Amino acid sequence: MTLSSALNSGESEVMADADVLGQTRALDIRLLGGRPIGLCENHFIDLTSAIAGPGSAPRNGEGRDIRRENLCRLVYTLGGHGEIRQTEVDFQRVPLTLPDLPPATAAPADAAAQAVRIDAHSQFGYLPLDMTGEVANISLDSTHNEQTRLTLSHWPANRTPQPYKANLSTQSALRYMAQATAWPQASIVTSDHFDLDGLASIYAFLAPEHAQRHADVLIDVARLGDYARGTCSHALQVAFTLNHLAERTRTSRAPNESRQLLKTFGTLLPLLNDVIERTHTYSPAWREQWQLLEHTETLLSDPQMQFEEHADIDLAVFRLPAEASVGINPGQPYFGLSNIAFHNRTQCGVLAIIKGPFIEIRQRYESWVERVSGVRRDRRDLAIFQRALQDRERGNAQWGYDGVQWIMPALKLRAGGLSDLWPQTILEELQQFLRVAPVAWSNA
């Protein structure tokens, strides 16, 4: 039996088998990047992969059609003819796989009274998205719900009014606060996660005069937070400070993500004025990341470092110096180095970082969000390539890929393994794969 179900965004329908719709009923299903994605407290679940396994796709190219009869597995073979083949999925051996998720947050009756405000005179207060099911709200750097009166976001499939669309949600929020002449009937702003773009967007509403005076630094901070790009010393120190302070608010004692968000935003929003105005006094908070950035810049400027770009496949390759060892850890993201130093050197959406026998492949945030300027960056599903690598391994090496729906997914060896394949071989195959793989995530 096959059913159609209206997506919670109310914009289209997803076609799926009845048992799938039944098991995903608790999820907020949206069509993001052309794929049905189940949302739950900022967890993104790719339903195509959950039904047919990683590296699967609709036969008819219609992303919202995730009936089993329409899904196939895409296969790439190392050392083959450089093509992607469709294969059948044995659904008797591929059960519907949904990750363990936290229980949905029940919005308290007095949710609005718990809103975070900078001071008693704030026109707006902040609440997490899961607490606004019955509260009129303005959604910033996030998706929307039935009570959303206005969206200012660069998320895929956002509802941002055209005059305020921008590459960063902070730019949209600042522009709206500077130009809008009519206001929605809502005193609550909301977002479903913490990051610097969301923080700066919310600050634009809660402290509009100060935010407008420091619009440039807020935009730079948001860009550093989302895209890990920027060179302004002040913005770097502010961004490093805010991330450090945010991490200190994280606690395992928070009963759910919404309560954690209230704590994090409730701590940082009142401090943001001081962090911007007196950044030098927060040097203990930003010094470590500042030193890491300096170390990475020095390493990437080494004459032995090799860098190349392949613009036709949106790929940049960094070969770290053979002698470099200080601060390099293949088990950490970006080998334990500062991603900002890498991103400032290229606009390519896919990065391959090589050091000795290890390679890490990264897809950047720019290929996840909607952007109004710059080069269009469609994303390929590296789960197909990950399976091709795994099929060639004979030892204990295990390749992991976060998933095409993640905002900044990585493909790399899991800790403790050593591949049978040399990085140069993997790189050559990756180049071929990127030339033939179909688009799996697009915000066109």
Stockholm file with secondary structure:
# STOCKHOLM 1.0

chainA/1-444         MTLSSALNSGESEVMADADVLGQTRALDIRLLGGRPIGLCENHFIDLTSAIAGPGSAPRNGEGRDIRRENLCRLVYTLGGHGEIRQTEVDFQRVPLTLPDLPPATAAPADAAAQAVRIDAHSQFGYLPLDMTGEVANISLDSTHNEQTRLTLSHWPANRTPQPYKANLSTQSALRYMAQATAWPQASIVTSDHFDLDGLASIYAFLAPEHAQRHADVLIDVARLGDYARGTCSHALQVAFTLNHLAERTRTSRAPNESRQLLKTFGTLLPLLNDVIERTHTYSPAWREQWQLLEHTETLLSDPQMQFEEHADIDLAVFRLPAEASVGINPGQPYFGLSNIAFHNRTQCGVLAIIKGPFIEIRQRYESWVERVSGVRRDRRDLAIFQRALQDRERGNAQWGYDGVQWIMPALKLRAGGLSDLWPQTILEELQQFLRVAPVAWSNA
#=GR chainA/1-444 SS CEEEEECTTSSCEEEEEHHHHHHTTTSEEEEETTEEEEEETTEEEEHHHHHHCTTEEETTSCTTBCCGGGEEEEECCTTSCSCCEEECCCTTSSCCCCCCCCCCCCCCTTGGGGCBCSSTTCSCEEEEGGGCTTSCEEEESSCCCTTEEEEECCSTTCCCCGGGCCSSHHHHHHHHHHHCSSCCSCCEEEESSCCHHHHHHHHHHHSHHHHHHTHHHHHHHHHHHHHCCCCCHHHHHHHHHHHHHHHHHCCTTCSSHHHHHHHHHHHHGGGHHHHHHTGGGGHHHHHHHHHHHHHHHHHHTSTTCEEEEEGGGTEEEEECCTTCCTTCCTTSGGGGSCHHHHHTTCCCSEEEEEETTEEEEEECGGGTSCCSSSCCCCEECHHHHHHHHHHHCCSSCCEEECCTTSSSCEEEECTTCCCSSCHHHHHHHHHHHHHHCCEEECCC
#=GC SS_cons         CEEEEECTTSSCEEEEEHHHHHHTTTSEEEEETTEEEEEETTEEEEHHHHHHCTTEEETTSCTTBCCGGGEEEEECCTTSCSCCEEECCCTTSSCCCCCCCCCCCCCCTTGGGGCBCSSTTCSCEEEEGGGCTTSCEEEESSCCCTTEEEEECCSTTCCCCGGGCCSSHHHHHHHHHHHCSSCCSCCEEEESSCCHHHHHHHHHHHSHHHHHHTHHHHHHHHHHHHHCCCCCHHHHHHHHHHHHHHHHHCCTTCSSHHHHHHHHHHHHGGGHHHHHHTGGGGHHHHHHHHHHHHHHHHHHTSTTCEEEEEGGGTEEEEECCTTCCTTCCTTSGGGGSCHHHHHTTCCCSEEEEEETTEEEEEECGGGTSCCSSSCCCCEECHHHHHHHHHHHCCSSCCEEECCTTSSSCEEEECTTCCCSSCHHHHHHHHHHHHHHCCEEECCC
//
